[in-house]
Amino acid sequence: MNRPESAWLRRPRPQRHPAVRLLCLPHAGGSTALYRSWKDLLPPEVEPVLVCPPGREDRMDEPLPKELPELVAGLARAVEPLLDRPWAVFGHSMGATVAHELVLRLLRGRHRAPEHLFVSAREAPQHHHGGTVHLLDDDALAAELIRLGGTSPELLAMAEVRGLVLPAVRGDYRLIETYAADPQGPVPCPMTALVGEADTELTAEEAAGWEKWTTGPFQLLTFPGGHFYLSDRPRVVVDAVRRRLLIPA
C-alpha cells in the first residue's frame, strides 16, 4: 500500500537536503501539469514538490473531498514527512486558498513555519467571491474553463475528455465556492501575491488584501496576462519566486 505522500505528491527532482522544498498547488480541477516545466527552471537548491489532489491523474478513481478542510487535512498529512527541510508554498487560484489554510493547519500542529507563501490569482479571504459555477451543466462548465484559459477548447470538445476532467473541476469549484473564508489568523512568514494584469477574476485591491494575512513582509507582483499568466511566462514567474526565496541566480 502506498504511503499517503506518494499519492498526493510528485517529486520530479527529489533531494534529501535541498535548501528549500517548494510545494506547488494547482487551480480548481488542475493537475501537476501546471508546474511541470518548473523543475527545469528552478535552481538546483530548490526541490519542486507538485501536489496532485484526488480525482485526477492516477488518482482518478479516488473520492473527491466533501469540503475544503478535508482536502487540506489530507494534504497536510502527506507533506508532514517533507518538513524536515525549509519549505515554501506556491498556490494558484483555488490553490492559493488551499496553501494558506495548509500553512495555518501545519502551524497548529507545531510544524516549522514556511520560508514564504506565494498566493497567485486569488482574492484575499475578506474578498472571497463564492459562486455557483459548480452548479452549471457540463456545457456551461466547459465554456467557463475555456473563458479562463489554461484548458484547450479542442480537448474539451471531446466527450471522453470531458468525462475525465469535469468531475474534478466541478468538485473543486464546489469546495472553493462553499468555502467559509474564515482563516484562523495570519501566517508568520513573508507573503507574495501574484496577479495577471488582465485577470478578470479579481482586482489588484482584492489581491493586495492578502497583506492582512501575514505578520511578515508583503509584496504584490503584477505580470502581463490573464488568469493563467504563469503559463504564458513561466521563466519570469519562477525567477520572481527564486529571488524571494533568496536563492542566487
Secondary structure, DSSP 8 states (H G I E B T S, - for coil): ---HHHHHEE-SS--SS-SEEEEEE--TT--GGGGGGGGGTS-TTEEEEEE--TTSGGGTTS---SSHHHHHHHHHHHHGGGTTS-EEEEEETHHHHHHHHHHHHHHHTT----SEEEEES---GGG-----GGGS-HHHHHHHHHHHSSS-HHHHTSHHHHHHHHHHHHHHHHHHHT-----SS-BSS-EEEEEETT-TT--HHHHHGGGGGBSS-EEEEEESSSTTHHHH-HHHHHHHHHHHTT---
